[in-house]
């Protein structure tokens, strides 16, 4: 669990330590040679002709000449179908047991010899050749999955499969986890495998540490989410459709999913974006609620960090009047005075978070290695030998997080971190790789437990980080039962939100990286991971004060707001670029502190509804086509629209507004949407607009809670929500609702829904 030499070891490639890594690579290649046999001759298969159907609760089973298909509408409206006996369980994505069937949905004959399952929200029609069509109650087609195709090895083994789908010609694709290539997924092929540790997320390559087969499709017919529940590696090829001009025919959008194995099973959730995320959260679990202090500014120090360095960083913030809530530290676990230091900092309002990596060094006398070996916690190959990787100090092994015994053993190690005074953990470098140095060595020969089923790296690679997060979250929850755990993971899969947030990989420093950081966080939110962020100003050093400040301004409006510094430079520290930039940083931090009650409210709403803090501008109006193509701005909750500056030298920027009136929060000037407006964006700030009628919880000038109300349009109403911070325990949150209106005399009236006094200071702005 130490693993802190990993970063150092990567930097030493090409030095005298290179022979050690070369020998490790050779050993791993030999181990790979003993792995699963390569595919030989294969037999292609399709479902064939429909032969009959059997009704079941919520749907039924349709039997074809060479396959069978089960369709079920679950309670809550989500639709499941699985081929060849594939059921919804077991699944790493689902939160507990699969929801029961909606008994009101019934299987009935359809036209042309097919069958259909009719429910309240969707109709699922199955053709006599195995195509599956999802329609709205009004008959509009959301998607059509063509009959699948399998390739099965003649000599036995795991087959692979292909699923082609069609969507309306006007549809746009989003999701697939965090992607650096942009929020909207354009034509191209996207891998469904995690990028390895140390691999930069280059803009445009579509890679990411959290890849999942979850797509959100937005079209005039409606919005739907589709999830193919297979953790195997694969790839998705997308091609947007084209609408015919005049009498020309539409060309539908195409999605082609190729998986190297696993069950062919699928979930579909349809409705408004808010309803879709609510349904997805019901399936995969409510997001873990971060402690309120985790919504404040954070800083990470990469590399060995002693007490003197910790105090230097914390004092640097304090001496300059900058707020700091969290310091992530690496390599200081052995300090004898760590519990005392952590206690002092906690009293001052700063929590320490420990970096945790999965590597365990294989060295004589390492009690950690010996204890893990005793319980059989480490990965082994097909011959029962430990699968080993390389650390800077020698060989290492990795736990099998798909085994309950390994998770239990690993979780027991967090007691030490809690005793040292750490308030949470950051799981770093936990994306499995085959040959790259540093990551968990899931070679081709590695065998994993997979909850007792057994399997190899091909179906465990993508869920490895998810299992590590589960072990860590449960350990933190049990170790401090009165406090909500704080856990951030670099890697994960569908359902990672149950255990914590995601720091979205090593986004390279630079203007393209800044744009990629925004798309990563937006994409994760649409896949059910609301608490996410990237390091400011990316992974690497920057000498550009402008870039640092623009990245800082964006980060201050993201849920996980964390600055970072390389070991050799202080260019991640807010005071590194002189007094002018420091002044702008201080103003940005003050604005974040003022909005903390709003972030607390959004965190509880995410827990209750699955709605991300950071949302695409089309979130409330997916029918507005122009908004679907907007990737350079976002909604923060329902009330604010944030337009970061993503280009060098810009002091103004165009912003596309959704329908309604919006106020520039800096000037108070009103703008009416839909349409584009040109706003001032001096170096000191980025454009942030408030929706007319919005009620935003903020910190008042006295530091207490207040309601900022933006004047509603005459004749219209507005409103907002408030969740008061109940502390960092498990107290139930109460959601308070407020409405706003303007009287005939122009006075703004704020009312608590359900009656009663508002009970808080009201700050009216705009108008």
Secondary structure as the mmCIF struct_conf table of DSSP 4:
data_model
#
loop_
_struct_conf.conf_type_id
_struct_conf.id
_struct_conf.beg_label_comp_id
_struct_conf.beg_label_asym_id
_struct_conf.beg_label_seq_id
_struct_conf.end_label_comp_id
_struct_conf.end_label_asym_id
_struct_conf.end_label_seq_id
TURN_TY1_P TURN_TY1_P1 UNK A 4 UNK A 4
HELX_RH_AL_P HELX_RH_AL_P1 UNK A 5 UNK A 11
TURN_TY1_P TURN_TY1_P2 UNK A 12 UNK A 14
BEND BEND1 UNK A 15 UNK A 15
TURN_TY1_P TURN_TY1_P3 UNK A 16 UNK A 17
HELX_RH_AL_P HELX_RH_AL_P2 UNK A 18 UNK A 33
TURN_TY1_P TURN_TY1_P4 UNK A 34 UNK A 34
BEND BEND2 UNK A 35 UNK A 36
HELX_LH_PP_P HELX_LH_PP_P1 UNK A 37 UNK A 39
BEND BEND3 UNK A 41 UNK A 41
STRN STRN1 UNK A 42 UNK A 46
BEND BEND4 UNK A 49 UNK A 49
STRN STRN2 UNK A 50 UNK A 56
TURN_TY1_P TURN_TY1_P5 UNK A 57 UNK A 58
STRN STRN3 UNK A 59 UNK A 64
BEND BEND5 UNK A 65 UNK A 66
STRN STRN4 UNK A 68 UNK A 73
STRN STRN5 UNK A 74 UNK A 74
TURN_TY1_P TURN_TY1_P6 UNK A 75 UNK A 76
BEND BEND6 UNK A 77 UNK A 77
STRN STRN6 UNK A 79 UNK A 83
TURN_TY1_P TURN_TY1_P7 UNK A 84 UNK A 85
BEND BEND7 UNK A 88 UNK A 88
BEND BEND8 UNK A 90 UNK A 90
BEND BEND9 UNK A 92 UNK A 97
HELX_LH_PP_P HELX_LH_PP_P2 UNK A 98 UNK A 100
STRN STRN7 UNK A 101 UNK A 101
TURN_TY1_P TURN_TY1_P8 UNK A 103 UNK A 104
STRN STRN8 UNK A 106 UNK A 109
HELX_RH_3T_P HELX_RH_3T_P1 UNK A 111 UNK A 113
STRN STRN9 UNK A 115 UNK A 118
BEND BEND10 UNK A 120 UNK A 121
STRN STRN10 UNK A 122 UNK A 126
TURN_TY1_P TURN_TY1_P9 UNK A 128 UNK A 129
BEND BEND11 UNK A 130 UNK A 130
STRN STRN11 UNK A 132 UNK A 136
TURN_TY1_P TURN_TY1_P10 UNK A 137 UNK A 138
BEND BEND12 UNK A 139 UNK A 139
STRN STRN12 UNK A 141 UNK A 145
HELX_LH_PP_P HELX_LH_PP_P3 UNK A 146 UNK A 148
STRN STRN13 UNK A 149 UNK A 153
TURN_TY1_P TURN_TY1_P11 UNK A 154 UNK A 155
BEND BEND13 UNK A 156 UNK A 157
STRN STRN14 UNK A 160 UNK A 167
TURN_TY1_P TURN_TY1_P12 UNK A 169 UNK A 170
STRN STRN15 UNK A 172 UNK A 175
BEND BEND14 UNK A 176 UNK A 178
TURN_TY1_P TURN_TY1_P13 UNK A 180 UNK A 181
BEND BEND15 UNK A 183 UNK A 183
STRN STRN16 UNK A 184 UNK A 184
BEND BEND16 UNK A 187 UNK A 187
STRN STRN17 UNK A 188 UNK A 191
BEND BEND17 UNK A 193 UNK A 193
HELX_LH_PP_P HELX_LH_PP_P4 UNK A 194 UNK A 196
TURN_TY1_P TURN_TY1_P14 UNK A 197 UNK A 198
TURN_TY1_P TURN_TY1_P15 UNK A 203 UNK A 204
BEND BEND18 UNK A 205 UNK A 205
BEND BEND19 UNK A 209 UNK A 210
BEND BEND20 UNK A 213 UNK A 213
STRN STRN18 UNK A 214 UNK A 219
TURN_TY1_P TURN_TY1_P16 UNK A 220 UNK A 221
STRN STRN19 UNK A 222 UNK A 228
BEND BEND21 UNK A 232 UNK A 232
STRN STRN20 UNK A 234 UNK A 239
STRN STRN21 UNK A 242 UNK A 242
HELX_LH_PP_P HELX_LH_PP_P5 UNK A 243 UNK A 244
BEND BEND22 UNK A 245 UNK A 245
TURN_TY1_P TURN_TY1_P17 UNK A 246 UNK A 247
HELX_LH_PP_P HELX_LH_PP_P6 UNK A 248 UNK A 250
STRN STRN22 UNK A 251 UNK A 251
STRN STRN23 UNK A 253 UNK A 259
BEND BEND23 UNK A 260 UNK A 262
STRN STRN24 UNK A 265 UNK A 271
BEND BEND24 UNK A 272 UNK A 272
HELX_RH_AL_P HELX_RH_AL_P3 UNK A 273 UNK A 284
HELX_LH_PP_P HELX_LH_PP_P7 UNK A 286 UNK A 288
HELX_RH_3T_P HELX_RH_3T_P2 UNK A 292 UNK A 295
BEND BEND25 UNK A 296 UNK A 296
STRN STRN25 UNK A 298 UNK A 304
HELX_RH_AL_P HELX_RH_AL_P4 UNK A 307 UNK A 319
TURN_TY1_P TURN_TY1_P18 UNK A 320 UNK A 321
STRN STRN26 UNK A 326 UNK A 330
BEND BEND26 UNK A 331 UNK A 331
TURN_TY1_P TURN_TY1_P19 UNK A 333 UNK A 334
TURN_TY1_P TURN_TY1_P20 UNK A 336 UNK A 337
HELX_RH_AL_P HELX_RH_AL_P5 UNK A 338 UNK A 347
TURN_TY1_P TURN_TY1_P21 UNK A 348 UNK A 349
STRN STRN27 UNK A 351 UNK A 356
BEND BEND27 UNK A 358 UNK A 358
STRN STRN28 UNK A 359 UNK A 361
TURN_TY1_P TURN_TY1_P22 UNK A 364 UNK A 365
HELX_RH_AL_P HELX_RH_AL_P6 UNK A 367 UNK A 374
TURN_TY1_P TURN_TY1_P23 UNK A 375 UNK A 376
STRN STRN29 UNK A 378 UNK A 378
STRN STRN30 UNK A 380 UNK A 381
TURN_TY1_P TURN_TY1_P24 UNK A 382 UNK A 383
BEND BEND28 UNK A 384 UNK A 384
HELX_LH_PP_P HELX_LH_PP_P8 UNK A 385 UNK A 385
STRN STRN31 UNK A 386 UNK A 386
HELX_LH_PP_P HELX_LH_PP_P9 UNK A 387 UNK A 387
STRN STRN32 UNK A 388 UNK A 391
TURN_TY1_P TURN_TY1_P25 UNK A 392 UNK A 393
STRN STRN33 UNK A 394 UNK A 398
STRN STRN34 UNK A 399 UNK A 399
TURN_TY1_P TURN_TY1_P26 UNK A 401 UNK A 402
BEND BEND29 UNK A 403 UNK A 403
HELX_RH_AL_P HELX_RH_AL_P7 UNK A 404 UNK A 412
TURN_TY1_P TURN_TY1_P27 UNK A 413 UNK A 413
HELX_RH_AL_P HELX_RH_AL_P8 UNK A 414 UNK A 419
TURN_TY1_P TURN_TY1_P28 UNK A 420 UNK A 421
STRN STRN35 UNK A 424 UNK A 427
BEND BEND30 UNK A 429 UNK A 429
STRN STRN36 UNK A 433 UNK A 433
BEND BEND31 UNK A 434 UNK A 436
TURN_TY1_P TURN_TY1_P29 UNK A 437 UNK A 438
BEND BEND32 UNK A 439 UNK A 439
STRN STRN37 UNK A 441 UNK A 441
TURN_TY1_P TURN_TY1_P30 UNK A 444 UNK A 445
STRN STRN38 UNK A 446 UNK A 448
TURN_TY1_P TURN_TY1_P31 UNK A 450 UNK A 453
STRN STRN39 UNK A 455 UNK A 456
HELX_RH_AL_P HELX_RH_AL_P9 UNK A 457 UNK A 460
HELX_RH_3T_P HELX_RH_3T_P3 UNK A 461 UNK A 463
HELX_RH_AL_P HELX_RH_AL_P10 UNK A 464 UNK A 479
TURN_TY1_P TURN_TY1_P32 UNK A 480 UNK A 482
BEND BEND33 UNK A 483 UNK A 483
STRN STRN40 UNK A 487 UNK A 489
BEND BEND34 UNK A 490 UNK A 490
TURN_TY1_P TURN_TY1_P33 UNK A 494 UNK A 495
HELX_RH_3T_P HELX_RH_3T_P4 UNK A 496 UNK A 498
TURN_TY1_P TURN_TY1_P34 UNK A 499 UNK A 499
STRN STRN41 UNK A 501 UNK A 503
HELX_LH_PP_P HELX_LH_PP_P10 UNK A 507 UNK A 507
STRN STRN42 UNK A 508 UNK A 508
BEND BEND35 UNK A 509 UNK A 510
HELX_RH_AL_P HELX_RH_AL_P11 UNK A 511 UNK A 526
TURN_TY1_P TURN_TY1_P35 UNK A 527 UNK A 528
BEND BEND36 UNK A 531 UNK A 531
STRN STRN43 UNK A 532 UNK A 533
STRN STRN44 UNK A 535 UNK A 536
TURN_TY1_P TURN_TY1_P36 UNK A 537 UNK A 537
STRN STRN45 UNK A 539 UNK A 539
BEND BEND37 UNK A 540 UNK A 540
HELX_RH_AL_P HELX_RH_AL_P12 UNK A 545 UNK A 555
TURN_TY1_P TURN_TY1_P37 UNK A 556 UNK A 557
BEND BEND38 UNK A 558 UNK A 560
STRN STRN46 UNK A 562 UNK A 565
TURN_TY1_P TURN_TY1_P38 UNK A 567 UNK A 568
TURN_TY1_P TURN_TY1_P39 UNK A 571 UNK A 572
BEND BEND39 UNK A 573 UNK A 573
TURN_TY1_P TURN_TY1_P40 UNK A 574 UNK A 577
HELX_RH_AL_P HELX_RH_AL_P13 UNK A 579 UNK A 594
TURN_TY1_P TURN_TY1_P41 UNK A 595 UNK A 595
HELX_RH_AL_P HELX_RH_AL_P14 UNK A 596 UNK A 609
BEND BEND40 UNK A 613 UNK A 613
STRN STRN47 UNK A 614 UNK A 615
TURN_TY1_P TURN_TY1_P42 UNK A 617 UNK A 620
TURN_TY1_P TURN_TY1_P43 UNK A 622 UNK A 623
HELX_RH_AL_P HELX_RH_AL_P15 UNK A 625 UNK A 628
TURN_TY1_P TURN_TY1_P44 UNK A 629 UNK A 629
BEND BEND41 UNK A 632 UNK A 632
STRN STRN48 UNK A 634 UNK A 636
TURN_TY1_P TURN_TY1_P45 UNK A 637 UNK A 639
STRN STRN49 UNK A 640 UNK A 643
BEND BEND42 UNK A 647 UNK A 647
TURN_TY1_P TURN_TY1_P46 UNK A 648 UNK A 649
BEND BEND43 UNK A 651 UNK A 651
STRN STRN50 UNK A 652 UNK A 664
TURN_TY1_P TURN_TY1_P47 UNK A 665 UNK A 667
STRN STRN51 UNK A 670 UNK A 680
TURN_TY1_P TURN_TY1_P48 UNK A 683 UNK A 684
STRN STRN52 UNK A 687 UNK A 691
TURN_TY1_P TURN_TY1_P49 UNK A 692 UNK A 693
STRN STRN53 UNK A 695 UNK A 699
TURN_TY1_P TURN_TY1_P50 UNK A 701 UNK A 702
BEND BEND44 UNK A 703 UNK A 704
STRN STRN54 UNK A 705 UNK A 710
HELX_LH_PP_P HELX_LH_PP_P11 UNK A 711 UNK A 713
TURN_TY1_P TURN_TY1_P51 UNK A 714 UNK A 715
STRN STRN55 UNK A 717 UNK A 723
BEND BEND45 UNK A 728 UNK A 729
HELX_LH_PP_P HELX_LH_PP_P12 UNK A 731 UNK A 733
STRN STRN56 UNK A 735 UNK A 742
TURN_TY1_P TURN_TY1_P52 UNK A 744 UNK A 745
BEND BEND46 UNK A 746 UNK A 746
STRN STRN57 UNK A 748 UNK A 752
TURN_TY1_P TURN_TY1_P53 UNK A 753 UNK A 754
BEND BEND47 UNK A 755 UNK A 756
BEND BEND48 UNK A 760 UNK A 760
STRN STRN58 UNK A 761 UNK A 765
#
